[in-house]
Protein backbone atom coordinates (compact mmCIF):
# COMPACT_ATOMS: atom_id res chain seq x y z
CA UNK A 1 0.00 0.00 0.00
CA UNK A 2 1.27 3.45 -0.90
CA UNK A 3 1.02 5.84 2.08
CA UNK A 4 -2.01 8.11 1.75
CA UNK A 5 -1.75 11.80 2.64
CA UNK A 6 -4.95 13.60 3.65
CA UNK A 7 -4.26 17.17 4.69
CA UNK A 8 -1.83 17.07 7.62
CA UNK A 9 -2.31 13.33 8.06
CA UNK A 10 -0.47 10.37 6.48
CA UNK A 11 -1.78 6.80 6.72
CA UNK A 12 0.45 3.77 6.14
CA UNK A 13 0.03 0.03 6.55
CA UNK A 14 2.17 -2.51 8.39
CA UNK A 15 1.73 -6.02 6.99
CA UNK A 16 1.88 -9.12 9.13
CA UNK A 17 0.45 -12.04 7.12
CA UNK A 18 -2.53 -13.49 5.25
CA UNK A 19 -4.74 -16.33 6.41
CA UNK A 20 -7.37 -18.39 4.54
CA UNK A 21 -10.49 -20.14 5.83
CA UNK A 22 -13.37 -21.93 4.06
CA UNK A 23 -15.97 -19.44 2.86
CA UNK A 24 -18.87 -21.73 3.73
CA UNK A 25 -17.66 -21.86 7.34
CA UNK A 26 -17.17 -18.10 7.73
CA UNK A 27 -20.23 -16.95 5.75
CA UNK A 28 -22.59 -19.93 5.45
CA UNK A 29 -25.33 -17.78 3.85
CA UNK A 30 -23.25 -16.77 0.82
CA UNK A 31 -24.63 -18.04 -2.51
CA UNK A 32 -23.10 -18.60 -5.94
CA UNK A 33 -25.09 -15.58 -7.16
CA UNK A 34 -23.40 -13.46 -4.50
CA UNK A 35 -19.99 -14.53 -5.75
CA UNK A 36 -20.98 -13.78 -9.34
CA UNK A 37 -22.06 -10.30 -8.32
CA UNK A 38 -18.91 -9.75 -6.28
CA UNK A 39 -16.72 -10.76 -9.23
CA UNK A 40 -17.96 -7.70 -11.14
CA UNK A 41 -15.71 -5.47 -9.05
CA UNK A 42 -13.53 -7.71 -6.86
CA UNK A 43 -10.90 -10.19 -8.03
CA UNK A 44 -9.53 -12.83 -5.69
CA UNK A 45 -8.24 -16.24 -6.78
CA UNK A 46 -9.43 -17.67 -3.45
CA UNK A 47 -13.02 -17.30 -4.68
CA UNK A 48 -13.91 -20.00 -7.22
CA UNK A 49 -17.52 -18.99 -7.82
CA UNK A 50 -18.73 -21.97 -5.79
CA UNK A 51 -19.19 -21.28 -2.05
CA UNK A 52 -18.30 -24.90 -1.25
CA UNK A 53 -14.80 -24.61 -2.75
CA UNK A 54 -14.08 -20.93 -2.10
CA UNK A 55 -11.84 -19.53 0.59
CA UNK A 56 -11.99 -16.30 2.55
CA UNK A 57 -8.42 -15.01 2.52
CA UNK A 58 -7.90 -12.22 5.01
CA UNK A 59 -5.02 -9.80 5.34
CA UNK A 60 -3.65 -9.21 8.83
CA UNK A 61 -2.18 -5.72 9.09
CA UNK A 62 -2.00 -2.59 11.20
CA UNK A 63 -2.42 1.00 10.10
CA UNK A 64 -0.24 3.88 11.29
CA UNK A 65 -1.59 7.43 11.43
CA UNK A 66 1.01 10.19 11.44
CA UNK A 67 -0.62 13.45 12.49
CA UNK A 68 0.80 16.59 14.10
CA UNK A 69 3.92 14.85 15.38
CA UNK A 70 2.13 11.77 16.71
CA UNK A 71 2.51 8.20 15.43
CA UNK A 72 -0.68 6.27 16.21
CA UNK A 73 -0.91 2.54 15.50
CA UNK A 74 -4.36 1.02 14.86
CA UNK A 75 -4.75 -2.68 15.83
CA UNK A 76 -1.67 -4.81 16.35
CA UNK A 77 -2.42 -8.12 14.59
CA UNK A 78 -1.44 -11.53 16.05
CA UNK A 79 2.10 -11.15 17.35
CA UNK A 80 5.05 -13.53 17.39
CA UNK A 81 5.69 -16.42 19.77
CA UNK A 82 2.09 -16.44 21.01
CA UNK A 83 0.66 -19.81 22.03
CA UNK A 84 -2.80 -20.02 20.48
CA UNK A 85 -5.47 -22.69 20.20
CA UNK A 86 -5.91 -21.64 16.54
CA UNK A 87 -3.23 -23.52 14.52
CA UNK A 88 -2.83 -20.89 11.77
CA UNK A 89 -1.65 -18.24 14.23
CA UNK A 90 0.08 -20.46 16.80
CA UNK A 91 3.71 -19.48 17.54
CA UNK A 92 4.06 -17.16 14.57
CA UNK A 93 7.37 -15.76 13.37
CA UNK A 94 6.57 -12.88 11.02
CA UNK A 95 8.60 -9.80 9.94
CA UNK A 96 6.06 -7.36 11.40
CA UNK A 97 8.61 -5.14 13.16
CA UNK A 98 10.83 -5.18 10.08
CA UNK A 99 7.84 -3.98 8.06
CA UNK A 100 7.27 -1.22 10.60
CA UNK A 101 10.92 -0.23 10.15
CA UNK A 102 10.32 0.15 6.40
CA UNK A 103 8.12 3.11 7.32
CA UNK A 104 11.06 4.64 9.18
CA UNK A 105 9.53 3.81 12.56
CA UNK A 106 10.89 1.93 15.54
CA UNK A 107 8.66 0.53 18.30
CA UNK A 108 9.74 3.39 20.58
CA UNK A 109 8.51 5.90 17.99
CA UNK A 110 4.86 4.91 18.46
CA UNK A 111 2.99 7.33 20.72
CA UNK A 112 -0.39 5.62 20.91
CA UNK A 113 -1.86 2.17 20.19
CA UNK A 114 -5.61 2.03 19.52
CA UNK A 115 -7.35 -1.35 19.54
CA UNK A 116 -10.73 -1.34 17.79
CA UNK A 117 -11.53 -4.40 19.90
CA UNK A 118 -9.63 -6.99 21.91
CA UNK A 119 -9.81 -10.10 19.72
CA UNK A 120 -6.62 -12.11 19.31
CA UNK A 121 -5.75 -10.80 15.83
CA UNK A 122 -5.99 -7.14 16.89
CA UNK A 123 -3.86 -7.11 20.05
CA UNK A 124 -0.98 -9.56 19.52
CA UNK A 125 1.86 -7.11 18.89
CA UNK A 126 0.89 -5.12 21.96
CA UNK A 127 3.55 -7.22 23.65
CA UNK A 128 6.71 -9.09 22.74
CA UNK A 129 8.66 -11.81 24.52
CA UNK A 130 11.72 -10.56 26.41
CA UNK A 131 13.68 -12.86 28.74
CA UNK A 132 10.66 -15.10 29.13
CA UNK A 133 8.26 -12.24 29.96
CA UNK A 134 5.64 -10.41 27.93
CA UNK A 135 6.56 -6.74 27.83
CA UNK A 136 4.93 -3.86 25.91
CA UNK A 137 6.28 -3.74 22.34
CA UNK A 138 5.77 0.03 22.15
CA UNK A 139 7.29 1.28 25.42
CA UNK A 140 6.53 4.98 24.89
CA UNK A 141 2.91 4.52 23.83
CA UNK A 142 -0.38 4.87 25.63
CA UNK A 143 -2.58 1.88 24.79
CA UNK A 144 -6.30 2.62 24.46
CA UNK A 145 -8.60 -0.29 25.37
CA UNK A 146 -12.40 -0.10 25.41
CA UNK A 147 -13.87 -0.86 28.83
CA UNK A 148 -16.66 -3.12 27.52
CA UNK A 149 -14.22 -5.49 25.81
CA UNK A 150 -11.72 -5.26 28.64
CA UNK A 151 -14.32 -6.17 31.26
CA UNK A 152 -15.63 -9.02 29.09
CA UNK A 153 -12.32 -10.73 28.40
CA UNK A 154 -10.99 -10.20 31.91
CA UNK A 155 -13.78 -12.41 33.21
CA UNK A 156 -14.74 -14.74 30.34
CA UNK A 157 -13.16 -18.01 29.25
CA UNK A 158 -15.76 -18.81 26.55
CA UNK A 159 -13.51 -18.40 23.48
CA UNK A 160 -10.03 -19.66 24.45
CA UNK A 161 -7.86 -17.84 21.85
CA UNK A 162 -9.31 -14.45 22.80
CA UNK A 163 -8.76 -15.14 26.47
CA UNK A 164 -5.21 -16.30 25.65
CA UNK A 165 -4.66 -12.95 23.90
CA UNK A 166 -6.01 -11.07 26.91
CA UNK A 167 -3.55 -12.86 29.18
CA UNK A 168 -0.41 -12.29 27.11
CA UNK A 169 -1.20 -9.17 25.04
CA UNK A 170 -3.54 -7.00 27.12
CA UNK A 171 -2.98 -7.71 30.81
CA UNK A 172 0.83 -7.18 30.66
CA UNK A 173 0.23 -3.69 29.20
CA UNK A 174 -2.16 -2.87 32.03
CA UNK A 175 0.30 -4.17 34.61
CA UNK A 176 3.03 -2.02 33.04
CA UNK A 177 0.87 1.07 33.60
CA UNK A 178 0.59 1.94 29.90
CA UNK A 179 -3.13 1.26 29.36
CA UNK A 180 -6.01 3.72 29.32
CA UNK A 181 -9.26 1.76 29.69
CA UNK A 182 -11.92 4.07 28.32
CA UNK A 183 -15.71 4.11 28.37
CA UNK A 184 -16.65 4.14 24.68
CA UNK A 185 -20.43 4.52 25.08
CA UNK A 186 -20.02 8.05 23.75
CA UNK A 187 -17.66 9.20 20.98
CA UNK A 188 -14.45 10.53 22.47
CA UNK A 189 -11.23 12.02 21.24
CA UNK A 190 -8.11 9.89 21.62
CA UNK A 191 -5.85 12.62 20.24
CA UNK A 192 -6.79 16.29 19.89
CA UNK A 193 -10.51 16.66 19.21
CA UNK A 194 -13.43 15.19 17.28
CA UNK A 195 -13.30 16.50 13.72
CA UNK A 196 -9.63 17.42 13.88
CA UNK A 197 -7.67 14.60 15.41
CA UNK A 198 -8.36 10.94 16.16
CA UNK A 199 -11.54 9.80 17.87
CA UNK A 200 -13.55 6.69 18.69
CA UNK A 201 -17.14 5.73 17.91
CA UNK A 202 -19.04 2.78 19.44
CA UNK A 203 -19.72 -0.05 16.98
CA UNK A 204 -20.87 -2.84 19.27
CA UNK A 205 -21.80 -6.19 17.80
CA UNK A 206 -18.78 -8.02 16.48
CA UNK A 207 -17.43 -7.89 20.02
CA UNK A 208 -19.10 -6.50 23.14
CA UNK A 209 -17.07 -3.28 22.92
CA UNK A 210 -15.87 -2.95 19.33
CA UNK A 211 -15.30 0.58 18.05
CA UNK A 212 -14.59 2.50 14.89
CA UNK A 213 -11.61 4.85 14.77
CA UNK A 214 -11.96 8.11 12.85
CA UNK A 215 -9.17 10.52 11.94
CA UNK A 216 -8.94 13.86 10.19
CA UNK A 217 -6.34 16.56 9.87
CA UNK A 218 -7.39 19.39 7.60
CA UNK A 219 -8.28 17.15 4.64
CA UNK A 220 -10.57 14.24 3.90
CA UNK A 221 -11.43 12.02 6.85
CA UNK A 222 -10.41 8.39 7.32
CA UNK A 223 -12.36 5.63 9.05
CA UNK A 224 -10.74 2.47 10.42
CA UNK A 225 -13.34 -0.28 10.36
CA UNK A 226 -11.83 -2.88 12.65
CA UNK A 227 -14.03 -5.95 12.14
CA UNK A 228 -17.30 -4.17 11.41
CA UNK A 229 -16.69 -5.38 7.83
CA UNK A 230 -14.43 -8.39 7.32
CA UNK A 231 -14.62 -9.08 3.60
CA UNK A 232 -15.77 -7.30 0.41
CA UNK A 233 -18.71 -9.69 0.05
CA UNK A 234 -20.32 -7.87 2.99
CA UNK A 235 -20.67 -4.73 0.87
CA UNK A 236 -22.76 -6.75 -1.57
CA UNK A 237 -24.57 -8.46 1.34
CA UNK A 238 -24.40 -6.20 4.41
CA UNK A 239 -26.79 -8.58 6.16
CA UNK A 240 -24.18 -11.35 6.19
CA UNK A 241 -23.21 -12.26 9.71
CA UNK A 242 -19.82 -13.64 10.61
CA UNK A 243 -19.37 -16.81 12.62
CA UNK A 244 -17.15 -14.82 15.02
CA UNK A 245 -19.71 -12.09 15.78
CA UNK A 246 -20.71 -11.75 19.42
CA UNK A 247 -24.11 -10.29 18.45
CA UNK A 248 -24.70 -10.88 14.74
CA UNK A 249 -27.87 -8.79 14.50
CA UNK A 250 -26.26 -5.78 16.14
CA UNK A 251 -23.14 -6.18 13.98
CA UNK A 252 -25.29 -6.20 10.81
CA UNK A 253 -27.12 -3.03 11.90
CA UNK A 254 -23.81 -1.26 12.57
CA UNK A 255 -22.48 -2.39 9.17
CA UNK A 256 -25.58 -1.16 7.32
CA UNK A 257 -25.41 2.21 9.06
CA UNK A 258 -21.69 2.62 8.38
CA UNK A 259 -21.97 1.78 4.69
CA UNK A 260 -24.91 4.15 4.19
CA UNK A 261 -22.96 6.94 5.86
CA UNK A 262 -19.73 6.39 3.91
CA UNK A 263 -21.18 5.69 0.46
CA UNK A 264 -20.17 8.19 -2.23
CA UNK A 265 -18.12 10.36 0.14
CA UNK A 266 -14.41 11.16 0.08
CA UNK A 267 -13.82 9.38 3.41
CA UNK A 268 -10.86 7.02 3.09
CA UNK A 269 -11.85 3.57 4.33
CA UNK A 270 -9.25 1.45 6.09
CA UNK A 271 -10.53 -2.13 6.59
CA UNK A 272 -8.63 -4.37 8.97
CA UNK A 273 -8.67 -7.45 6.71
CA UNK A 274 -9.09 -6.49 3.04
CA UNK A 275 -6.36 -7.82 0.78
CA UNK A 276 -4.49 -5.90 -1.92
CA UNK A 277 -4.05 -2.22 -1.18
CA UNK A 278 -6.79 -2.47 1.48
CA UNK A 279 -7.78 1.20 1.49
CA UNK A 280 -10.43 2.70 -0.75
CA UNK A 281 -13.91 4.23 -0.93
CA UNK A 282 -17.45 2.89 -0.59
CA UNK A 283 -19.68 3.50 -3.59
CA UNK A 284 -23.40 2.92 -4.07
CA UNK A 285 -24.18 -0.01 -6.38
CA UNK A 286 -27.93 -0.41 -6.90
CA UNK A 287 -29.44 -1.67 -3.67
CA UNK A 288 -26.02 -2.54 -2.25
CA UNK A 289 -22.47 -1.21 -2.32
CA UNK A 290 -19.12 -1.80 -3.97
CA UNK A 291 -15.59 -0.96 -2.92
CA UNK A 292 -13.19 1.07 -5.03
CA UNK A 293 -9.65 0.11 -4.02
CA UNK A 294 -7.05 2.84 -4.38
CA UNK A 295 -4.43 1.62 -6.86
Secondary structure, DSSP 8 states (H G I E B T S, - for coil): ---EEETTEEEEEEEEEEEEEEHHHH-TT--HHHHHHHTTT---TT--S-TTT-EEEEEEEEEEEEETTEEEEE---S-SS---SSGGGTT----HHHHHHTTT--GGG--EEE-SS--GGGTGGGEEEETTEEEESSTT-EEEEEHHHHHHHHH--SSHHHHHHIIIIIHHHHHTT-EEEE--SS-EEEEEETTEEEEEEE-TTSSTT-EEEEEESSS--EEEEETS--STHHHH-TT---TT-SSHHHHHHHHHHHHHHHTTS--EEEESS--TT--EEEEEETTEEEEEE--
